[in-house]
Amino acid sequence: MFTIKNKKYILTHNNPSVHLKVDGNARVVLNAGDFRDELEAAKNRYFDAVEANPELLDRLVERYHRDGFLHLGIVDLPD
């Protein structure tokens, strides 16, 4: 379970029929596969918009310099 902006979410796997429904504890259910697909689609729409709109590109560059980006990589935790 995790919280974003005062809303509670719960993550499930291989349960697409409950995706975005609210459970008995007022938590929004996220099915992992659907959530991943929606994040991918949102990312693609965003970067398509950035390519088409110079103002969005400027804001992207500004945010990159201010905050950086998350990236995929290997986590190297100490023993």
KAZI-V828142 format. One record per residue. OMEGA is omega in whole degrees, -180 to 180 (none if undefined). Layout:
# KAZI-V828142
OMEGA
OMEGA
This chain:
# KAZI-V828142
176
-176
175
177
175
174
179
180
175
-176
176
-177
178
176
-176
-178
-179
-177
178
173
-179
180
-178
178
178
176
176
-179
175
172
-171
-178
179
180
178
-179
179
176
179
180
179
178
-179
178
-179
-178
173
179
179
179
-176
-173
-178
179
177
177
178
179
176
-180
179
180
178
-180
-179
-170
-173
179
169
176
177
178
178
177
-179
-179
176
-180
none
